[in-house]
Amino acid sequence: MSKLAPIALFGALTFVTACDEINGERDAALVGAAIGCAAGYTLVNGRCVEGAIAGGVAGAVSQR
């Protein structure tokens, strides 16, 4: 695992905590995609795109 993965995960979590409020499905999908990308890269050996897709869908669905 590269040294970039923990930095990406920390950056995604910082982005989420910096948001005062999430307005709408689009914002929730973007936040979910960022977290999913970092998690996929870290936990599943560099699968950022797949994690971003799953995170984006989960974020959008959670706003309904």
MONOR-V970784 format. One record per residue. RES is the residue in one small letter. OMEGA is omega in degrees with one decimal (* if undefined). NEAR is the number of other C-alpha atoms within 8 Angstrom. D_LAST is the distance of its C-alpha to the last C-alpha in Angstrom with 1 decimal. Layout:
res->{RES,RES}
omega->{OMEGA,OMEGA}
near->{NEAR,NEAR}
d_last->{D_LAST,D_LAST}
This chain:
res->{m,s,k,l,a,p,i,a,l,f,g,a,l,t,f,v,t,a,c,d,e,i,n,g,e,r,d,a,a,l,v,g,a,a,i,g,c,a,a,g,y,t,l,v,n,g,r,c,v,e,g,a,i,a,g,g,v,a,g,a,v,s,q,r}
omega->{-177.0,179.8,-179.7,-175.6,178.7,178.3,178.4,178.7,178.0,178.9,179.0,179.3,176.2,178.5,-178.4,-178.8,179.4,-179.8,176.5,177.1,179.8,-176.7,171.4,-176.6,-177.8,179.5,178.4,178.1,178.6,178.2,177.9,178.7,178.6,179.2,179.2,177.6,179.3,179.7,178.3,178.7,-176.2,-170.3,-172.7,171.8,172.1,-179.7,-177.0,-175.4,179.5,177.5,179.1,178.2,180.0,179.2,178.1,177.6,179.3,178.3,-179.8,-179.1,-177.9,-179.8,-178.4,*}
near->{5,4,6,6,11,8,8,9,12,8,8,12,9,8,9,8,7,6,7,5,4,7,7,7,11,8,9,15,14,10,14,15,16,12,14,16,16,15,12,16,13,12,7,8,8,8,10,12,8,10,16,16,11,10,16,16,11,10,15,13,8,7,8,5}
d_last->{35.8,36.3,36.3,33.5,30.8,30.9,30.9,27.9,26.0,27.3,26.3,22.7,22.5,24.3,22.0,18.9,21.0,22.3,19.1,19.2,15.6,12.8,11.9,9.1,7.9,11.7,12.8,10.5,11.7,15.2,15.4,14.3,16.8,19.5,19.2,19.1,22.1,24.0,23.3,24.3,27.3,28.4,27.7,28.2,31.2,30.0,27.0,25.1,23.7,22.4,20.8,19.2,17.8,16.3,15.1,13.5,11.6,10.6,9.6,7.5,5.7,5.6,3.8,0.0}
